[in-house]
Amino acid sequence: MIRDERGQSIVEMALILPLLLLLLAGIIDLGRVLYTTSHLHQTSQETVRLGGLGKTDEEIVQFARNYFELGNPDLLQINITPSDDVRKSGEYVKVSIDYPLELITPILNQFLPNPVTIHTDSTIRVE
């Protein structure tokens, strides 16, 4: 008896392809989250340096928005503590940045909050 096995590979591919595409999209999302976290961390480090040099809060916020290049800089939530009218030489200034990142994987939206809020902060001593 000879069996007709034509179409077997098409059926196997139809069963496996959605899982492979979902896995690929998840890997891409994870890479986007890690890259955005790294870039936001670099942004907070460069931004807090201005606070350490005695710049005003408006100058610090404007620099952070200009430095951020991954998405919409208007979505950045920048918190500076203490504010520029209270900061004194020898104290510490902290810049915290939050950014909402939209996920592209449809199944992950059911398990993780969408958008994912990425938070970074950095602290430096005021000169």
KETORFI-771170 format. One record per residue: residue in three letters; x, y, z of N, C-alpha, C, O, CB in turn. Coordinates in steps of 0.05 Angstrom, whole numbers, padded with zeros to 5 digits, always signed. Glycine has a CB too. Example, Ala and Ser with C-alpha at 12.3 -4.5 7.8 and 13.67 -1.06 7.14 Angstrom:
% KETORFI-771170
ALA+00264-00114+00156+00246-00090+00156+00264-00066+00156+00285-00066+00169+00226-00089+00181
SER+00257-00045+00142+00273-00021+00143+00258+00001+00157+00268+00023+00161+00282-00012+00114
This chain:
% KETORFI-771170
MET+00016-00024+00000+00000+00000+00000+00017+00025+00000+00034+00029+00017-00018+00000+00024
ILE+00013+00042-00019+00027+00067-00021+00008+00089-00013-00014+00092-00024+00038+00072-00050
ARG+00016+00105+00006+00000+00128+00015+00006+00153-00001+00028+00158-00009+00004+00133+00045
ASP-00015+00168-00005-00012+00194-00019-00007+00215+00002-00025+00222+00017-00037+00201-00037
GLU+00018+00226+00004+00025+00245+00024+00028+00273+00013+00041+00290+00025+00051+00236+00038
ARG+00017+00278-00010+00018+00306-00021+00002+00324-00003-00020+00317+00006+00007+00306-00050
GLY+00012+00348+00003-00002+00367+00020+00005+00365+00049-00003+00382+00065-00031+00364+00016
GLN+00021+00345+00057+00028+00342+00085+00044+00365+00095+00039+00376+00117+00043+00315+00089
SER+00063+00374+00079+00081+00396+00088+00065+00422+00089+00071+00440+00105+00105+00399+00069
ILE+00045+00426+00072+00029+00450+00073+00012+00451+00098+00010+00472+00111+00010+00452+00048
VAL+00001+00429+00106-00014+00427+00131+00004+00433+00155-00004+00447+00174-00028+00400+00134
GLU+00028+00421+00155+00046+00425+00177+00054+00455+00179+00056+00466+00201+00071+00408+00174
MET+00059+00467+00156+00067+00495+00155+00044+00513+00165+00048+00532+00179+00076+00503+00127
ALA+00019+00506+00157-00004+00521+00166-00008+00520+00196-00018+00539+00208-00029+00511+00151
LEU+00000+00498+00208-00002+00495+00237+00020+00509+00252+00015+00520+00274-00002+00465+00244
ILE+00044+00510+00241+00067+00521+00255+00071+00551+00249+00081+00565+00266+00092+00506+00247
LEU+00064+00560+00226+00069+00588+00217+00058+00609+00237+00072+00628+00243+00058+00593+00190
PRO+00033+00607+00246+00023+00627+00265+00040+00629+00291+00045+00651+00301-00006+00622+00272
LEU+00049+00606+00300+00065+00606+00325+00092+00619+00319+00103+00634+00336+00069+00578+00335
LEU+00104+00613+00296+00130+00625+00290+00128+00655+00286+00145+00670+00295+00141+00612+00264
LEU+00106+00665+00273+00102+00693+00270+00098+00707+00297+00107+00730+00301+00079+00699+00251
LEU+00083+00695+00314+00078+00706+00341+00104+00707+00357+00109+00727+00370+00057+00689+00356
LEU+00120+00687+00355+00146+00687+00368+00164+00708+00357+00177+00722+00373+00159+00659+00365
LEU+00164+00712+00331+00181+00733+00319+00171+00761+00327+00188+00778+00333+00180+00730+00288
ALA+00145+00765+00328+00135+00791+00336+00141+00797+00365+00147+00819+00373+00105+00793+00331
GLY+00140+00776+00382+00147+00779+00410+00177+00786+00414+00184+00803+00431+00141+00754+00425
ILE+00194+00774+00398+00222+00780+00399+00227+00809+00390+00244+00823+00402+00239+00760+00381
ILE+00213+00818+00370+00216+00845+00361+00207+00865+00382+00220+00885+00387+00200+00850+00335
ASP+00184+00859+00395+00174+00876+00417+00194+00877+00440+00199+00898+00451+00147+00866+00427
LEU+00205+00854+00448+00225+00854+00469+00249+00871+00462+00259+00885+00479+00233+00825+00476
GLY+00258+00868+00437+00281+00884+00428+00274+00914+00429+00291+00931+00437+00289+00876+00400
ARG+00250+00921+00421+00242+00950+00422+00241+00960+00451+00250+00983+00456+00214+00953+00409
VAL+00231+00944+00469+00230+00952+00497+00258+00956+00508+00264+00976+00522+00214+00932+00514
LEU+00276+00937+00503+00303+00939+00513+00318+00962+00501+00333+00977+00514+00318+00913+00507
TYR+00315+00967+00475+00329+00989+00461+00318+01016+00472+00334+01035+00476+00325+00987+00431
THR+00292+01018+00475+00280+01043+00485+00289+01048+00514+00295+01071+00521+00250+01042+00484
THR+00291+01027+00530+00300+01031+00558+00329+01040+00558+00336+01058+00574+00298+01004+00573
SER+00346+01029+00541+00374+01038+00539+00376+01067+00530+00391+01082+00542+00389+01019+00520
HIS+00360+01074+00510+00361+01102+00500+00350+01121+00521+00361+01143+00524+00345+01104+00474
LEU+00329+01114+00535+00319+01131+00556+00338+01134+00579+00340+01156+00591+00292+01121+00566
HIS+00352+01113+00585+00373+01115+00607+00395+01134+00598+00404+01150+00615+00384+01087+00613
GLN+00404+01132+00574+00424+01151+00564+00413+01179+00564+00428+01198+00571+00433+01143+00535
THR+00388+01183+00556+00376+01209+00556+00375+01221+00584+00381+01244+00588+00348+01208+00544
SER+00367+01205+00604+00366+01215+00631+00394+01222+00642+00397+01241+00657+00352+01194+00650
GLN+00414+01206+00635+00441+01213+00644+00451+01239+00632+00463+01255+00645+00460+01190+00636
GLU+00446+01243+00606+00455+01267+00593+00439+01291+00603+00450+01313+00605+00453+01265+00562
THR+00414+01287+00609+00397+01309+00618+00404+01318+00646+00404+01342+00651+00368+01301+00616
VAL+00409+01299+00664+00415+01306+00691+00441+01322+00694+00445+01337+00713+00416+01281+00709
ARG+00459+01319+00674+00484+01334+00675+00478+01364+00673+00492+01380+00686+00502+01326+00652
LEU+00458+01372+00658+00451+01400+00657+00441+01410+00684+00447+01433+00691+00429+01404+00635
GLY+00426+01394+00698+00417+01401+00725+00441+01404+00744+00441+01422+00761+00398+01381+00736
GLY+00461+01388+00740+00485+01390+00757+00501+01415+00750+00517+01424+00767+00502+01366+00753
LEU+00498+01426+00726+00512+01450+00718+00496+01475+00725+00505+01497+00719+00518+01449+00689
GLY+00472+01472+00737+00457+01495+00745+00437+01506+00725+00428+01529+00728+00476+01516+00752
LYS+00430+01491+00705+00410+01500+00686+00382+01500+00698+00377+01487+00718+00411+01482+00660
THR+00364+01514+00685+00336+01515+00695+00321+01490+00687+00330+01475+00669+00322+01541+00685
ASP+00298+01486+00700+00282+01463+00693+00272+01464+00664+00271+01443+00651+00257+01461+00712
GLU+00265+01487+00654+00256+01490+00626+00278+01482+00607+00273+01469+00587+00247+01518+00621
GLU+00302+01490+00612+00325+01482+00595+00330+01452+00596+00337+01440+00576+00350+01498+00603
ILE+00327+01441+00619+00331+01412+00623+00310+01396+00607+00317+01377+00593+00331+01404+00652
VAL+00285+01405+00610+00263+01391+00596+00266+01393+00566+00262+01374+00551+00236+01402+00605
GLN+00273+01417+00556+00277+01422+00528+00300+01405+00517+00297+01394+00495+00282+01452+00522
PHE+00322+01403+00532+00344+01386+00523+00336+01357+00521+00343+01343+00502+00368+01389+00542
ALA+00320+01347+00541+00312+01319+00541+00294+01314+00516+00297+01293+00503+00297+01312+00566
ARG+00276+01332+00510+00259+01328+00487+00274+01329+00460+00267+01315+00442+00237+01349+00487
ASN+00295+01345+00459+00311+01347+00435+00329+01322+00432+00335+01314+00410+00328+01372+00435
TYR+00338+01311+00455+00357+01289+00455+00343+01263+00447+00355+01245+00435+00371+01286+00482
PHE+00318+01260+00455+00303+01235+00451+00295+01233+00422+00282+01251+00411+00278+01234+00469
GLU+00303+01211+00408+00299+01208+00380+00283+01184+00371+00279+01179+00348+00326+01207+00366
LEU+00273+01168+00390+00260+01142+00383+00231+01145+00376+00221+01129+00360+00263+01123+00405
GLY+00218+01164+00387+00189+01166+00383+00180+01195+00386+00195+01213+00379+00174+01149+00403
ASN+00156+01199+00396+00145+01225+00399+00156+01237+00425+00149+01228+00447+00114+01224+00400
PRO+00173+01258+00424+00184+01269+00449+00163+01283+00466+00168+01289+00489+00206+01288+00442
ASP+00140+01290+00454+00119+01302+00470+00107+01283+00490+00094+01292+00509+00098+01313+00452
LEU+00111+01257+00486+00100+01237+00505+00118+01233+00529+00110+01219+00548+00096+01211+00491
LEU+00142+01244+00529+00160+01242+00552+00149+01256+00576+00140+01279+00574+00188+01253+00545
GLN+00149+01243+00598+00141+01255+00624+00167+01258+00640+00178+01239+00649+00120+01238+00639
ILE+00175+01283+00643+00201+01289+00656+00195+01302+00683+00182+01322+00685+00218+01308+00638
ASN+00206+01290+00704+00204+01301+00731+00232+01308+00741+00250+01291+00740+00190+01281+00750
ILE+00235+01332+00751+00261+01341+00762+00257+01348+00791+00240+01364+00798+00272+01366+00746
THR+00273+01335+00808+00271+01341+00837+00299+01346+00848+00317+01331+00842+00257+01318+00852
PRO+00303+01366+00864+00284+01388+00870+00283+01408+00846+00299+01406+00828+00293+01402+00895
SER+00264+01425+00847+00261+01445+00825+00283+01465+00826+00297+01467+00847+00233+01460+00827
ASP+00287+01480+00805+00310+01498+00802+00310+01521+00822+00332+01531+00828+00311+01509+00774
ASP+00287+01529+00833+00287+01550+00853+00296+01541+00881+00301+01557+00898+00259+01563+00855
VAL+00297+01515+00885+00304+01503+00911+00333+01492+00910+00345+01489+00931+00284+01482+00920
ARG+00342+01485+00886+00369+01472+00884+00391+01490+00893+00392+01514+00887+00373+01463+00854
LYS+00410+01478+00908+00433+01492+00917+00458+01476+00911+00456+01451+00907+00432+01497+00948
SER+00480+01489+00909+00506+01475+00904+00512+01455+00926+00508+01461+00950+00528+01496+00901
GLY+00520+01432+00918+00527+01411+00937+00504+01391+00941+00509+01369+00952+00535+01423+00963
GLU+00480+01397+00934+00457+01379+00936+00455+01362+00911+00470+01366+00892+00431+01395+00941
TYR+00437+01343+00911+00433+01326+00889+00408+01333+00874+00388+01341+00885+00432+01296+00898
VAL+00409+01330+00847+00386+01334+00830+00380+01307+00816+00399+01293+00808+00391+01357+00809
LYS+00355+01301+00814+00346+01275+00802+00327+01281+00779+00308+01297+00782+00333+01257+00823
VAL+00332+01268+00756+00315+01270+00733+00303+01243+00728+00317+01223+00724+00331+01281+00708
SER+00276+01242+00728+00262+01217+00722+00247+01221+00696+00233+01241+00691+00242+01210+00745
ILE+00249+01201+00678+00235+01202+00652+00218+01177+00649+00227+01155+00653+00256+01204+00629
ASP+00193+01182+00642+00174+01160+00635+00166+01163+00606+00161+01185+00596+00149+01160+00654
TYR+00163+01140+00592+00155+01140+00564+00137+01117+00559+00144+01094+00565+00180+01140+00545
PRO+00113+01121+00547+00095+01099+00540+00103+01087+00513+00104+01102+00493+00066+01108+00540
LEU+00108+01061+00512+00115+01048+00487+00093+01028+00479+00086+01011+00495+00143+01033+00490
GLU+00083+01032+00455+00061+01015+00445+00073+00988+00435+00093+00988+00420+00046+01029+00422
LEU+00062+00966+00443+00070+00940+00434+00057+00933+00408+00034+00942+00402+00064+00918+00455
ILE+00070+00917+00391+00059+00910+00365+00048+00881+00364+00033+00874+00346+00079+00914+00343
THR+00055+00865+00384+00046+00838+00385+00018+00836+00396+00013+00845+00419+00065+00820+00402
PRO-00001+00826+00381-00029+00827+00389-00035+00810+00414-00051+00818+00431-00047+00818+00367
ILE-00022+00787+00418-00028+00770+00440-00016+00781+00466-00028+00778+00488-00017+00742+00435
LEU+00007+00794+00464+00019+00806+00488+00002+00828+00500+00004+00833+00524+00047+00817+00481
ASN-00014+00841+00484-00032+00862+00494-00051+00852+00515-00061+00867+00532-00047+00875+00471
GLN-00057+00826+00515-00076+00815+00534-00062+00809+00561-00075+00807+00582-00088+00790+00523
PHE-00035+00805+00561-00021+00798+00585-00006+00821+00597-00002+00822+00622-00002+00776+00579
LEU+00003+00840+00581+00018+00863+00590+00002+00888+00585-00015+00889+00567+00045+00865+00576
PRO+00006+00909+00602-00008+00934+00597+00002+00946+00571+00026+00946+00565-00004+00954+00620
ASN-00016+00957+00555-00008+00970+00530-00018+00998+00530-00043+01001+00531-00018+00954+00505
PRO-00002+01018+00530+00027+01017+00526+00042+01010+00551+00033+01014+00574+00036+01045+00516
VAL+00066+01000+00547+00084+00994+00569+00099+01020+00576+00110+01033+00559+00105+00971+00562
THR+00098+01027+00602+00111+01052+00611+00140+01045+00619+00144+01028+00637+00096+01065+00634
ILE+00158+01057+00606+00187+01053+00612+00196+01076+00629+00192+01099+00622+00204+01051+00585
HIS+00209+01069+00651+00218+01090+00671+00248+01088+00674+00259+01067+00678+00203+01085+00698
THR+00261+01111+00673+00289+01113+00679+00294+01138+00696+00278+01157+00695+00307+01114+00653
ASP+00315+01138+00712+00322+01162+00727+00352+01162+00731+00366+01142+00728+00307+01162+00754
SER+00361+01186+00737+00390+01190+00742+00393+01213+00762+00378+01232+00762+00405+01196+00715
THR+00414+01211+00778+00420+01231+00799+00448+01241+00796+00467+01225+00789+00414+01219+00827
ILE+00452+01267+00801+00479+01278+00801+00481+01301+00821+00460+01312+00829+00486+01289+00772
ARG+00504+01307+00830+00509+01328+00849+00511+01355+00835+00523+01357+00814+00535+01323+00866
VAL+00498+01375+00846+00498+01402+00834+00526+01415+00840+00535+01415+00863+00475+01420+00845
GLU+00538+01426+00819+00564+01439+00822+00561+01466+00835+00581+01480+00839+00578+01442+00796
